[in-house]
Amino acid sequence: MEAGLFFRMDQLRGRPDVEVFDEVLRQTVLAEELGYGCVWLTEHQFHADDGHCPSPLMMLVKLAGQTTRIRLGTAVVVVPLNHPLRVAGEAALCDVLTGGRLELGLGSGYAEYEFAAYCVPHGERRERLSEGIDIIIGAWRSQRFSYEGTYFRVPEVEVYPRPLQRPHPPLWMSAFTRETAIAAGRRGMHLMQTAGGAASALEDLRKNFAAHADAWLAGGQPGRPEHGLARYVYVAESQAEALRDAAEPMVAFMRHNATTFPRSYTALAPDDITLERLLRQRTITIGDPDSCRADLLELRETTGFTHLMSRMFFRGVPGEKVERSMRLFAAEVMPALRPTAPPLAAAAGGAPRDR
């Protein structure tokens, strides 16, 4: 299992944007020093709490300027709200400028207000994602490329620059359903997912990862499939301290998500989200190093995930406590989670150049 960090940059209400971006930069530099494998950034717009990173690729280039080794990922670029030809060009440029460290996560998006702002029908998002992925991959794997689809038409073009990783950066897809997991496996795209609020969430996660791996193998894809789990994680010296620091902010933010994205983010109504329920259904990892280590090792055996996308940065927990959690995790939890298989950089879909 590889351990990374997941940033949504959402604790912004009442704080200057630059202050939060600087905090993400500082924690990314620290993550590299501590041995984390990757940082992941989301794309969100048009919301005071959640919409402050319209271009994760641009932010990754900023992070690359202060780091040298850590992988840099999007979780995700919302393809239906971006022209896929531009995604192909900007992602290739990002890969070059980051020294071949890009992990490109692509997804359909879910926030209805974002689709409304761009006048894109929310109900077309999955079909637009499928066509967009065809275009992005086709533009990178062919010198000259054209495409005729229902939603996108591309005359014969050549896309420059070419990605530094060949034939392109490792590709990931976000998924909540078995059908999407299978589609990702058939395409040779790694899978990232979060465990929602339903009681069956962990079993659904296991089934989706297994279906993805089966589809990957059936399609004859090279390398091995990676399975990323985005999860709230907070580590403190004791269980009591961890709960005191982070339990209330975790619950508050998950209630916020359930209110803001009621049809797509969680199976629970906001009032149904309680700390007791989150702990019982194992939706979060919070506690002292021993309990967090045991929880994640058991989750790995239960679900089969290979990459942990730890969400330690969230509204309500001061930056210095987040960084203390990062240090404790790296020193006392991460060593037990070290991968036995090749790291992300050697995964299918792209191989980093020597630098």
N, C-alpha and C positions, 0 to 999 in steps of 0.2 A: 504494500500500500504506500502510495506517495501522499504527502501532506502539503496542501497549498492553502492560500487565503482567498476569500471571496469578499469583494467590496461592492456594495450597491450605492455608496455615497449618499445615504438617505437621512442622515441626522442633521439636516441643514436648517430647519426652521429656527430663526433667531440667530443663526451663525453666518458670518460672511463665507461665501463660496470658497474664497482663496484659503481660508483657514482650514476647511475640511480637505481640500485638495492637497494642501501641504501635509496634513496629517496622514493621508493615504500614501504620499510619497515617502514620508519618514518611516512609516510602518513597512513599506515595501523594501526599503533599504535594510531595515532591521531583519525582515524576513529572509533576505538573502544571506545576511551575516549568520543567522541562526540555522540555516540549512533547509528552509522550506523550498519546495520544488517549483511552485508556480503561483502567480497571483492572477485573479480573474476579476474582470470588471463588467458590469452590466450596462445596457443602454436603456435609459428612460428619459422621458421628456414631459413637459407641460404640467408638472405637479410640484407644489411647494415643498413637499416632503420627499418626493421620489424622482424628480425630473431634472437632475442637475448634471447628467452625463449623456448628452446626445451623441457623442462620438467616442466610444471606448478606444478605438484604434488611435485616435489622436492622443488620448491620455496615456496609452501604453508607450508611445514614442517618448513622452515626457519621462515616464518611469525608467525607460531604457537608458536615458542619459545619465542616471545616477546609479545604475547597476551594471553588472557584467555577465552574470551567469543565470539568474533566475528566469524561468520561462514566463511568458507574458500572454495571458489568454483573454478572450472575450466570452462573456456568458450572459447574453449573447448579442451579436448583431441581429437586429430585427429585419430580416430580409424583405418582407412585404412592404416596409416603409422606406426602403432604400432601393435605388435602381441597382440590380445585381452586377451590371457592368462596372459601375462605380465602386461597388464593394470589392470586386476583383482587383481593380486598379489600386484602391487605397490599401487593401490588405497586403497586396504585393509590396507596395512602398513601405508599409509598416514592417513587413518581414525583413526587408533590406535594411531599414534604419535601425532595427533592433538587433541586427547581427544574426538573423535566422533563429529568433527565439519565440516566434509567434505560434500560439495555439488558437486556431480560429473556430470559435463556437458560433453556430448559426441557429436561428429559431424563428418561429412564426409570430411571436409576440402574443400578448393576451390583454393588454390594457385597452379597453374600448375607447377611452377618451383620446388615446394616441392615434388610433385609426380614424376617429372622427376629425381630428385636426388636419390630417392629410387627405381627407375625403376618400379613404380607401375602405371598402366594405369589410367589416370585421369577419364576415362569413366566408370571405375568399382567402383568408390568410394561409391556410394549409396548402392550397393549390398554388398560390403565389410563391410560397416557400419552395415547393418542389421545383417549379420552373426556375426560380432564382438560383437554386443549387446547381441545376443543370448548366446554367449560363456561367456561373463562377468557375466550376470545374472545367467546363469546356473551354473557356477562355484561357485557362492556364495550361491545359494539356494539348492544345492545338496552337500552331503558329498563327494561322488565320482561322477565324471562327465566325459562324453565323447561327441564328436560332429563330425559329418560328413557333410561337406558342399562343396560348389563349390570352395571356396577360402581358407578355413581353415579346417584342420583336427586335432582333439585333441584325443589322446588315453585316456583311463580311468586314471584320475588323481585326486588328492586331492589338493586343493589350500589352502595354509597357508601364513600369518595369516588370520583369519577370520575378517571381518570388526567389529569394535566396535558397530556401529549402526546395528540394526537387522530389517529385514534380510540383509540389506545393506544400504549404504548412499542414500539419496534422489538422484534420477537420473533426468537429464535434457537433452534435445536434442535441438540443434540449427536448425532453419528451416527458409526457405524463401518461401516455397510453401505450398499450402493447403494439398497436399498429404503427405508431411512429417509431418505436424502438426497432421493430423489424425493418422498416424502411431505412433507418440509419445503418443497420448492419449490412443490408444489401448493397448500400452505397460505399461501404468501407469507412463510414464515419463513426467516431467514438460517441458514446452516449453520456449525457449528464442529466441528472434528475434530482429532485428534492422529495423527501418523504412528506406528504401532506398530513392533514389532521385526521383522516379517517382511521378507524381501528385496524383496518386491513392494509394500511399504507406500506408497512415493511414487507409483507407478503407480496403485495403488488410490485414493489420495487424488485424483489428477488425474481419474480416471474418476468418482468420487463428486461432485466439484465440477462437472464437466461435466454429469452427469445432473441435478444439482440446478438448474443454470442452465437446462437445456432444459425441465425441469418448471415452473420459474418462468415462463418465457416462454409455454409452452403453456397455462398456467392464466390468462394475461392479468393477472398480478400487476403492480401499479404499481411504479415505481422500478427499481432494479437489485439483483440478488442479491449479498449479501456472503458471503465465504468466509473464515472464521477458522481459523488454524492455531495450535494450542497447541504450543509447542516450547521445549525447554531451550536457553537462550542465555546465554553468558558471554563478556564481552569484557575483555581486559587489554592492557597495553602491548605484550606479545610473546606468541607462541604458547607458549613455554616457561612463562611466568608463568601464562597461562590454564590450561594443563594442570596445573600444580602446585597452583593454587588450587582448581579445580573438577572436574577429571576424576574423581578418586576419589569425591567426594560424588555426582556424577551417576550413576556406575555403581552405587554402593551403593544409591541411592534407587530406581533402576530395578529392581534385583534385589529390593528390598523390595516394590515394586509387583507384580512377577511372582509373589512368594510369597504376598502378601496377596490378590491378585485373579487367581488363576491361569487362570480361564476367560474373563476378560473384558478384561484390560488389555493383554496383550502376547502375541505368538505365540511368545515364547521362554521356555524354562525359565531359572530364575535363574542356573544355572551357565554358560549359553550367552551371558550378557550380559557382554561385555568392551568395553573402550574401543576396541580395534581394530575390532570389529564395528560398534559405534555410529558410528564415523567412516566406515567403508567403506560402510555402508548409509545414511549421511547422516541419522541419527536426531537428532543434536544439532548445534548451532552453537556452536563454542568456538574462541577464538583471538584474534589481534590484530585491530584494526579493519578492515584491508584484507581479510583472509581471511573475516571474518564478513560484511562487506558483499558480497563476491563470492558467498559461499555463499547468502545470502538472495536476492540478485537472480536467481541461477540457479534457485533453488527457485521463485521467483515465476513465472518463465517456464515452468518444468517443470510446476507444479501448478495455477497460476492462483489462488492464494490472494490475498485482498485485505486481510486484517487479520492482523497478527502478534500473537499472545498470548504474549509472552515470559515464560518461567518462569525468572527470575533468583534468586528467593528459594527456597532449598531447604536442607534440613538439611545441616550441615557446612561452610557458607560463612558467615563472620562478616558481620554487617550492614554494616560499613564497606566490605568488599570488594564486596558486592552493590551498594552505592550508588556505588562507584567504577566498577563495570561499567555501571550505569545512565547515569552521566555520559559515559563514553567512547562508549557506544552512541548517546546523544543527539547528541553533538558530531560524531562521525566516521562513524557508520553511518546514522543516521536521515535525514539530508538527502538521501541517494541513494534513499530509499524513499518519499519524500513522494508522496501520492496525486495522480493527475491527474484523478480523478473526484471528485464531491462527498464530503465527509466523512461519518462514521457518522451524525452528527446529522441529516443530510438524507436518510438511507436510508428505504426504504419501511417503512410500519407506524407511523410517528409523526413528527411534526415538533415540535421544541422551541419553546416560546414565547419571545418576547423578554423579557429580564429586566433 
